[in-house]
Amino acid sequence: MPRPVALEVAVPSEDLSYPVAVGAGLLDHVGATMQRVCPKARRVALISDENVVPLYGERVRASLEGAGLAVTTHVIEPGEPSKTPERMVALVSSLVADGLGRSDAVVALGGGVVGDLAGLVAALFMRGVDVVQCPTSLLAQVDASVGGKVAVDLPEGKNLLGAFAFPRAVVIDPGVLATLPDEELGCGVAEMLKHGALFDPQHFDAVRDQAEAIYGRDVAVLGREVATSVALKAACVVRDPMERSDAGKGRVALNLGHTVGHALEVTQGYGLKHGQAVGLGLLAAARVSRRLGLTAVDLEGHIRTALDALRLPTDLDAYLVPERRSAIVEAMGRDKKRAQHQITYIGLARLGEPRVVSLSPQAIWDAAASPPSGA
Ligand SMILES: NC(=O)c1ccc[n+]([C@@H]2O[C@H](COP(=O)([O-])OP(=O)(O)OC[C@H]3O[C@@H](n4cnc5c(N)ncnc54)[C@H](O)[C@@H]3O)[C@@H](O)[C@H]2O)c1
């Protein structure tokens, strides 16, 4: 047999760094940001949803037009059902109809649904155009907008069709949280607690102690804590941009609270909001860590106090009842982080010290359910 020819294609890597700005009133400066980060853009497709456009669409449009950009606005129905391949393709077609070119850009104005969908549209349209994220929900500000994961859902599961595509910039205006319903604010708060629990106990305590200011929409407090939370997530993303590491402080750690949380969310028929379920998942992680000997600390009590102060549910035992066992174990088994029958589970040795362990769904149930099912 002739020897195969071995060639190597050297691909120079591009610097994918991007700025994240946090500050009250920044929505009025999106145009100036675009001039800086996408200087060749002449047209912008502003993608938003029906709740957010009447509140903030005009401010962003005015700022973009003030910077000399031609803006077309595309409005989707709010909520997860809009994150579909069909909606994504329809948006790509509208960008073609707008006459957007390769050097033009997308601006995503909305919660995580808009950010994920618009981000994927930008990643795929003409093999990729620039996107600037302007997240308007707390969850999107502290989590979804930073990290470059973009996706839509398939009937088989959430976020199954997606990519890593980093934005050109992220513009976070905590002033917009004034109109976000409390329940949605709570979802973002749970992710902030998660960042604190994983990487910075002081942030965990600061969020807990400022519950009243957070729910009172104090922009100074929100701006500070959002910026801290984003910095913690960003540092994690920088350590492991493409989620390839299974080390304790790589992106896999961001799954803390999500294995049990997601299983509760789906088996509850989505009666629990995502952030509420993540809060319960954090409690479960504390309990599992204690029962498996990863920690000797009463993290469960500490986390329960914080969830309580932050108006998030704490009644984990009401959800982990024997009659729900098989549904919850099965839902954990469908966890996308699983490898064969083992799940990559994130525990805690203490706040700020995540531990990655490999566990079966049944072992997680056994350690999380109270009293322990083996007792
Ligand atoms: N890409 C990532 O890394 C990542 C991380 C976490 C979550 N996500 C995704 O994010 C999505 C959830 O995001 P979400 O919780 O922001 O949901 P969402 O986008 O549905 O927003 C929640 C609700 O709040 C409304 N809203 C948003 N901002 C508002 C404002 N300022 N005032 C009034 N109403 C406002 C929206 O219209 C919507 O009704 C999920 O699809 C999830 O998969 C992605």
The ligand as an ORCA input file, in Angstrom:
! r2SCAN-3c Opt
* xyz 0 1
  N     -25.874     30.597     26.582
  C     -25.711     30.312     27.848
  O     -24.605     30.153     28.340
  C     -26.931     30.200     28.711
  C     -26.797     30.157     30.104
  C     -27.951     30.125     30.881
  C     -29.198     30.112     30.259
  N     -29.291     30.135     28.900
  C     -30.594     30.145     28.229
  O     -31.272     31.317     28.619
  C     -32.677     31.094     28.502
  C     -33.350     31.650     29.725
  O     -33.079     33.027     29.795
  P     -34.056     34.024     30.572
  O     -34.321     33.495     31.918
  O     -33.516     35.375     30.406
  O     -35.434     33.826     29.781
  P     -36.201     34.756     28.731
  O     -35.322     35.231     27.669
  O     -37.411     33.978     28.342
  O     -36.616     36.013     29.624
  C     -37.513     35.835     30.690
  C     -38.740     36.740     30.531
  O     -38.390     38.059     30.932
  C     -38.759     38.990     29.905
  N     -37.807     40.095     30.013
  C     -36.471     40.078     29.754
  N     -35.920     41.232     30.101
  C     -36.889     42.014     30.609
  C     -36.925     43.314     31.170
  N     -35.823     44.037     31.325
  N     -38.124     43.795     31.590
  C     -39.246     43.046     31.474
  N     -39.278     41.817     30.984
  C     -38.115     41.305     30.550
  C     -38.712     38.209     28.629
  O     -39.514     38.790     27.631
  C     -39.269     36.855     29.109
  O     -40.676     36.902     29.159
  C     -32.858     29.598     28.334
  O     -33.209     29.331     27.005
  C     -31.486     29.019     28.643
  O     -31.222     27.842     27.912
  C     -28.176     30.193     28.133
*
